[in-house]
Amino acid sequence: MSDQISPLAPARFPDLPAIAGLEAAIGRAGFYKHARPDLLLMRMPAGTKAAGVFTTNAVGSAPTDWCKQALSATRGNARGLLVNAGCANSFTGPAGDAACKRALTEAGAAIGVETREMLAASTGVIGVLLDDAKITNALLHMKQAPVSWPEAAAAIMTTDTFPKGAGATCEIDGVTVNIAGIAKGSGMIAPNMATMLAFVFTDAALSAPILKTLLKAETETSFNSITVDGDRSTNDCVLLFATGQARVPPIADARDDRLAAFRQALSDVLRDLAIQIVRDGEGATKLVKVVVEGAASDASAKIIARTICESPLVKTAIAGEDANWGRIVMAVGRADQPVKKDMIAVRFGDFYAARDGMVASTYDEAAMSAYMQRQELEITVTVGPGAGRAVMHTCDLTKRYVEINGDYRS
């Protein structure tokens, strides 16, 4: 184990494709004590369709409540997006709802979009009322321009150490379409809408129902398959926008074979963003892929995988570069899922620690220790004879995580 903990090197920020008709403005409202951008305003062309998936946290927040209502009321029509970092505007009651609406009204007026077609997202400290006057003042100095993806991604960060973006190009029925997305997230990350914000855009002409179907399905294997610390925020959301500037022939069903390439490209973008979030986990030094096989069902496998990924004992062992496979077996057993004890196997990369319900005869402590020094690890666990399988990504748990969250408001 190294003496000094250093953050995982960020993935290279890609050159994302341009999305025709999309504009953005970056500003500083002053939600942070230090000088940094904390406001993102985006405008989409008329006819843009949108869909979203949101946190399952029972508390929720003013912006997530607004987005759900707006997307329902407009049947997925959306032309503006306002994102602020530094204040979650969650658990702020009617005053928070009113502040959210006022901010969207002012932002909409600034870009010529009706309030009802504006969507909102906020991230930061819970329980603090949004000071929308700061946003109103910031809007006076913001100018719309073609999107600079790195700047847009940087404006929405909180404890993130690097901006996150991903993109892809594909074809729908012979028409070239682009996909580009940004995300933020580092801590308070758990499945069921991992604690984060993500905004994905395409120039394809797709209906809101199709976007919703695709987004819901692909979120399960991306943002809902990562965890940093097991905590689920009040503000999580992923919004998917289709500007319609690429004239795709009409498609009425999300299951249409003509969407196969688009569906795969969207999946790739969402998974890329999700893994970048885990890579940037607060204080993380290891990116860990956990594969569970042989479960009674995929759902059962996912529960087991999540239990392994969120175990503090497993995560601290990984931080210490200790292949303490007994902690993984413990996590499998306490997941309260059907398993066959005498079939349990645990593998780190290509090295077996356990097979057939006991320590592997080929177990090599030196080889295992050398493998654990890598920054990216893969742990595969077999739990029985079933066909159920799941893949989740997590990171280690270090002293730095405690420091970051202990000092979060100070």
Phi, psi and omega per residue, in radians:
M1 nan 2.346 3.125
S2 -1.252 2.630 -3.117
D3 -1.258 -0.561 -3.073
Q4 -1.967 2.250 3.115
I5 -1.480 2.207 3.103
S6 -2.190 2.529 -3.117
P7 -1.080 2.652 3.038
L8 -1.032 2.437 3.091
A9 -1.102 2.306 -3.107
P10 -1.178 2.589 3.046
A11 -1.146 2.610 -3.140
R12 -1.054 2.240 3.103
F13 -1.257 2.087 -3.009
P14 -1.334 2.780 2.986
D15 -1.402 1.770 -3.041
L16 -1.394 2.570 3.126
P17 -1.196 2.625 3.095
A18 -1.313 2.525 3.066
I19 -1.932 1.968 -3.056
A20 -0.977 2.332 3.071
G21 1.508 -0.059 -3.100
L22 -1.646 2.308 3.111
E23 -2.229 2.749 3.138
A24 -2.562 2.731 3.038
A25 -2.414 2.440 -3.128
I26 -1.974 2.436 -3.137
G27 -2.574 3.043 3.078
R28 -2.145 1.927 3.108
A29 -1.524 -0.380 3.108
G30 1.652 0.526 3.102
F31 -1.355 -0.158 3.088
Y32 -2.015 2.664 3.126
K33 -1.190 -0.615 -3.129
H34 -1.625 2.746 -3.096
A35 -1.291 2.037 3.086
R36 -2.854 2.659 3.055
P37 -1.151 2.449 -3.134
D38 -2.492 0.287 -3.080
L39 -2.468 2.313 3.105
L40 -2.259 2.216 3.104
L41 -2.170 2.212 -3.113
M42 -2.209 2.530 3.114
R43 -2.172 2.325 3.103
M44 -1.945 2.712 -3.130
P45 -1.240 2.824 3.101
A46 -0.989 2.477 -3.140
G47 1.621 -0.039 3.126
T48 -1.140 2.390 3.094
K49 -1.924 2.664 -3.076
A50 -2.534 2.753 3.051
A51 -2.589 2.759 -3.122
G52 -2.558 2.721 2.936
V53 -2.187 2.511 -2.952
F54 -2.318 2.880 -3.139
T55 -0.954 2.592 3.027
T56 -1.724 0.142 3.042
N57 -1.059 2.261 -3.043
A58 -1.176 -0.355 -3.138
V59 -1.351 -0.799 3.137
G60 1.161 -2.920 -3.120
S61 -2.687 2.890 -3.141
A62 -1.035 -0.826 -3.138
P63 -1.146 -0.668 3.121
T64 -1.187 -0.683 3.085
D65 -1.078 -0.742 3.141
W66 -1.067 -0.829 -3.076
C67 -1.075 -0.746 3.119
K68 -1.031 -0.817 -3.121
Q69 -1.175 -0.731 -3.104
A70 -1.164 -0.778 -3.140
L71 -1.111 -0.614 3.100
S72 -1.237 -0.784 -3.071
A73 -1.178 -0.628 -3.093
T74 -1.685 0.020 -3.095
R75 0.994 0.697 3.049
G76 1.509 0.221 3.057
N77 -1.516 2.208 -3.125
A78 -2.618 2.357 -3.116
R79 -2.211 -0.104 -3.121
G80 -2.494 2.651 3.117
L81 -2.447 2.229 3.093
L82 -2.090 2.147 -3.132
V83 -2.194 2.289 3.027
N84 -2.164 2.528 3.035
A85 -1.922 2.635 3.087
G86 1.824 -0.211 3.101
C87 -2.667 2.040 -3.077
A88 -1.339 -0.389 -3.066
N89 0.872 0.803 3.128
S90 -2.067 2.524 -3.095
F91 1.038 0.762 -3.124
T92 -2.068 0.120 3.020
G93 1.138 -2.811 -3.133
P94 -1.005 -0.568 3.136
A95 -1.109 -0.653 3.108
G96 -1.185 -0.683 3.083
D97 -1.078 -0.749 -3.119
A98 -1.159 -0.706 3.140
A99 -1.131 -0.695 3.105
C100 -1.072 -0.796 -3.127
K101 -1.137 -0.735 3.128
R102 -1.076 -0.750 3.141
A103 -1.089 -0.718 3.137
L104 -1.215 -0.612 3.099
T105 -1.104 -0.796 3.131
E106 -1.163 -0.753 -3.141
A107 -1.147 -0.716 3.113
G108 -1.084 -0.731 3.127
A109 -1.101 -0.608 -3.117
A110 -1.175 -0.476 -3.106
I111 -2.038 0.158 3.089
G112 1.277 0.641 -3.133
V113 -2.158 2.376 3.119
E114 -1.138 2.564 -3.097
T115 -0.974 -0.684 -3.069
R116 -1.159 -0.326 3.116
E117 -1.771 0.238 3.062
M118 -1.709 2.453 3.028
L119 -2.037 2.714 -3.046
A120 -2.315 2.679 3.008
A121 -2.632 2.458 3.134
S122 -2.366 2.637 3.097
T123 -2.578 2.476 -3.114
G124 2.606 -2.595 -3.074
V125 -1.303 2.316 3.108
I126 -1.377 2.497 3.068
G127 1.579 0.082 3.115
V128 -1.881 2.178 -3.130
L129 -1.193 2.346 3.114
L130 -1.144 2.182 3.046
D131 -1.538 1.539 -3.044
D132 -1.183 -0.323 3.086
A133 -1.073 -0.574 3.102
K134 -1.136 -0.659 3.113
I135 -1.197 -0.753 3.121
T136 -1.005 -0.769 3.129
N137 -1.153 -0.684 -3.123
A138 -1.155 -0.591 -3.112
L139 -1.055 -0.470 -3.128
L140 -1.130 -0.388 -3.053
H141 -1.951 0.139 -3.101
M142 -1.788 2.393 3.138
K143 -2.172 2.339 3.105
Q144 -1.227 2.476 3.141
A145 -2.737 2.912 3.037
P146 -0.937 2.566 -3.010
V147 -1.183 2.250 2.901
S148 -1.744 1.777 -3.019
W149 -1.016 -0.771 3.115
P150 -1.068 -0.687 3.134
E151 -1.200 -0.700 3.117
A152 -1.102 -0.755 -3.137
A153 -1.169 -0.627 -3.138
A154 -1.203 -0.552 -3.082
A155 -1.200 -0.380 -3.079
I156 -1.774 0.079 -3.092
M157 -1.301 2.649 2.960
T158 -2.032 -1.638 3.095
T159 -1.542 0.106 3.086
D160 -0.981 2.557 3.068
T161 -1.773 -0.159 3.064
F162 -2.697 2.624 3.096
P163 -1.245 2.652 -3.033
K164 -2.148 2.245 3.121
G165 -2.655 2.724 3.110
A166 -2.723 2.641 -3.133
G167 -2.631 2.940 3.135
A168 -2.799 2.778 3.057
T169 -2.265 2.425 3.140
C170 -2.649 -2.980 3.116
E171 -2.234 2.490 2.986
I172 -2.119 1.959 3.136
D173 0.911 0.739 3.084
G174 1.497 -0.081 3.138
V175 -1.746 2.235 3.121
T176 -1.294 2.253 3.107
V177 -2.259 2.677 -3.116
N178 -1.995 2.634 3.047
I179 -2.323 2.325 3.086
A180 -2.497 2.451 -3.128
G181 -2.557 2.692 3.036
I182 -2.239 2.782 -3.135
A183 -2.640 2.810 2.973
K184 -2.369 2.593 3.109
G185 2.814 2.477 -3.131
S186 -2.686 -0.746 3.097
G187 -2.273 3.038 -3.031
M188 0.934 0.902 -3.069
I189 -1.998 2.145 3.091
A190 -2.715 2.827 -3.131
P191 -1.092 -3.138 -3.030
N192 1.125 1.021 -3.041
M193 1.295 1.414 -3.085
A194 -0.882 2.525 -3.015
T195 -1.148 1.695 -3.048
M196 -3.020 3.038 2.975
L197 -2.158 2.443 3.058
A198 -2.518 2.423 -3.128
F199 -2.295 2.060 -3.048
V200 -2.121 2.397 -3.045
F201 -2.255 2.506 3.025
T202 -2.411 2.656 3.078
D203 -1.619 0.101 3.105
A204 -1.170 2.671 3.069
A205 -1.706 1.638 -3.118
L206 -2.271 2.564 -3.106
S207 -1.304 2.801 3.107
A208 -1.056 -0.750 3.110
P209 -1.056 -0.683 3.111
I210 -1.162 -0.752 3.105
L211 -1.030 -0.748 -3.109
K212 -1.122 -0.758 -3.139
T213 -1.100 -0.811 -3.127
L214 -1.144 -0.764 -3.090
L215 -1.131 -0.768 -3.130
K216 -1.073 -0.741 -3.115
A217 -1.186 -0.795 -3.054
E218 -1.344 -0.349 3.077
T219 -1.169 -0.555 -3.095
E220 -1.077 -0.615 -3.103
T221 -1.741 0.147 3.116
S222 -2.175 -1.577 -3.071
F223 -1.158 -0.486 3.098
N224 -1.563 0.199 3.085
S225 -2.185 0.513 3.041
I226 -2.278 2.703 3.049
T227 -2.751 2.393 3.067
V228 -1.849 -0.872 -3.050
D229 -2.376 0.053 3.078
G230 1.471 -0.016 -3.141
D231 -1.714 2.371 -3.093
R232 -1.891 2.132 -3.028
S233 -1.324 3.055 3.121
T234 -1.609 -0.148 -2.953
N235 -2.095 0.075 -3.058
D236 -1.010 2.398 2.992
C237 -2.814 2.629 2.942
V238 -2.191 2.189 3.120
L239 -2.022 2.329 3.133
L240 -2.072 2.164 -3.096
F241 -2.043 2.440 3.056
A242 -2.145 1.955 -3.044
T243 -1.364 -0.348 3.105
G244 1.335 0.174 -3.101
Q245 -1.303 -0.417 3.025
A246 -1.589 1.995 -2.992
R247 -1.330 1.449 3.122
V248 -1.415 2.385 3.059
P249 -0.970 2.539 -3.070
P250 -0.925 2.342 3.075
I251 -2.224 2.204 -3.021
A252 -1.761 -0.262 -3.017
D253 -2.357 2.311 3.140
A254 -1.098 -0.322 -3.140
R255 -1.538 0.022 -3.135
D256 -1.024 2.295 -3.119
D257 -1.050 -0.423 3.141
R258 -1.162 -0.246 3.139
L259 -1.642 0.048 -3.042
A260 -1.004 -0.848 -3.113
A261 -1.170 -0.673 3.120
F262 -1.146 -0.748 3.141
R263 -1.043 -0.738 3.124
Q264 -1.168 -0.723 3.127
A265 -1.121 -0.725 3.101
L266 -1.099 -0.754 3.108
S267 -1.034 -0.751 -3.134
D268 -1.093 -0.743 -3.120
V269 -1.146 -0.801 -3.121
L270 -1.130 -0.736 3.134
R271 -1.162 -0.682 3.106
D272 -1.039 -0.839 3.132
L273 -1.088 -0.746 -3.118
A274 -1.083 -0.767 -3.121
I275 -1.206 -0.585 3.053
Q276 -1.064 -0.636 3.117
I277 -1.120 -0.783 3.116
V278 -1.140 -0.712 3.127
R279 -1.006 -0.549 -3.105
D280 -1.712 0.297 3.126
G281 -0.903 2.465 -3.042
E282 -0.977 2.026 -3.140
G283 1.355 0.105 -3.030
A284 -1.225 2.477 3.006
T285 -2.146 -0.126 -3.113
K286 -2.327 2.381 2.965
L287 -1.791 2.170 -2.999
V288 -2.153 2.199 3.037
K289 -1.768 2.172 3.134
V290 -1.977 2.152 3.129
V291 -2.000 2.210 3.074
V292 -1.992 2.209 -3.108
E293 -2.204 2.809 3.055
G294 1.356 0.282 -3.111
A295 -1.423 2.944 -3.123
A296 -1.163 -0.495 3.111
S297 -2.781 2.939 3.078
D298 -1.092 -0.675 -3.140
A299 -1.116 -0.720 3.108
S300 -1.126 -0.750 3.124
A301 -1.052 -0.669 -3.120
K302 -1.188 -0.657 3.103
I303 -1.111 -0.744 3.123
I304 -1.134 -0.788 -3.141
A305 -1.066 -0.732 -3.141
R306 -1.136 -0.697 3.132
T307 -1.079 -0.725 3.086
I308 -1.106 -0.846 -3.056
C309 -1.130 -0.513 -3.056
E310 -1.748 0.037 3.117
S311 -1.247 2.079 3.092
P312 -1.025 -0.606 3.140
L313 -1.187 -0.692 3.083
V314 -1.151 -0.798 -3.047
K315 -1.183 -0.644 3.114
T316 -1.283 -0.565 3.058
A317 -1.098 -0.709 3.114
I318 -1.129 -0.697 3.098
A319 -1.066 -0.633 3.125
G320 -1.482 0.098 3.139
E321 0.980 0.704 -3.128
D322 -1.982 2.055 3.135
A323 -1.377 1.077 -3.112
N324 -1.406 1.380 -3.009
W325 -1.178 -0.359 3.097
G326 -1.057 -0.571 3.100
R327 -1.170 -0.565 3.102
I328 -1.219 -0.743 3.089
V329 -1.064 -0.716 3.085
M330 -1.014 -0.801 -3.113
A331 -1.119 -0.692 3.087
V332 -1.028 -0.785 -3.080
G333 -1.199 -0.568 -3.102
R334 -1.566 0.043 3.090
A335 -1.283 -0.187 3.114
D336 1.006 0.753 3.090
Q337 -2.137 2.745 3.137
P338 -1.115 2.160 3.072
V339 -2.429 2.764 3.063
K340 -1.878 1.833 -3.033
K341 -0.934 -0.732 -3.065
D342 -1.406 0.047 3.086
M343 -1.963 -0.035 -3.087
I344 -1.152 2.298 3.080
A345 -2.342 2.519 3.125
V346 -2.269 2.183 -3.114
R347 -2.220 2.282 3.026
F348 -1.803 1.875 -3.018
G349 1.082 -2.144 3.113
D350 -1.707 0.067 -3.037
F351 -1.773 2.097 3.120
Y352 -1.422 2.252 3.010
A353 -1.677 -0.645 3.141
A354 -2.441 2.550 3.076
R355 -2.583 2.516 3.077
D356 0.926 0.691 3.033
G357 1.361 0.298 3.119
M358 -2.742 3.013 3.133
V359 -1.024 2.426 -3.096
A360 -1.214 2.459 3.137
S361 -1.152 -0.379 -3.120
T362 -1.706 0.195 -3.085
Y363 -1.011 2.255 -3.097
D364 -2.230 1.816 -3.075
E365 -1.058 -0.714 -3.109
A366 -1.145 -0.792 3.128
A367 -1.119 -0.702 3.137
M368 -1.130 -0.754 3.137
S369 -1.099 -0.673 3.115
A370 -1.142 -0.701 3.127
Y371 -1.122 -0.685 -3.076
M372 -1.164 -0.227 3.126
Q373 -1.395 -0.146 3.131
R374 -1.236 2.714 3.103
Q375 -1.392 -0.479 3.118
E376 -2.065 2.160 -3.062
L377 -2.135 2.659 3.034
E378 -2.251 2.178 3.126
I379 -2.034 2.143 -3.140
T380 -1.991 2.262 -3.094
V381 -2.186 2.181 3.034
T382 -1.751 2.299 -3.052
V383 -2.108 0.012 -3.128
G384 2.920 -2.887 -3.082
P385 -1.654 0.053 -3.035
G386 -1.281 3.077 -3.138
A387 -1.716 -0.054 -3.098
G388 -1.197 2.389 -3.089
R389 -2.541 2.546 3.081
A390 -2.632 2.625 3.092
V391 -2.214 2.255 3.060
M392 -2.333 2.716 3.075
H393 -2.070 2.468 3.087
T394 -2.546 -2.988 3.111
C395 -2.443 3.089 3.122
D396 -1.429 2.982 3.129
L397 -2.064 1.994 -3.041
T398 -2.027 2.994 3.063
K399 -1.043 -0.540 -3.116
R400 -1.108 -0.565 3.090
Y401 -1.053 -0.761 3.126
V402 -1.118 -0.725 -3.139
E403 -1.099 -0.810 -3.107
I404 -1.070 -0.817 -3.068
N405 -1.411 -0.429 3.053
G406 -1.228 -0.488 -3.102
D407 -1.865 0.214 -2.957
Y408 -0.960 -0.728 -3.066
R409 -1.709 0.011 -3.044
S410 -1.956 nan nan
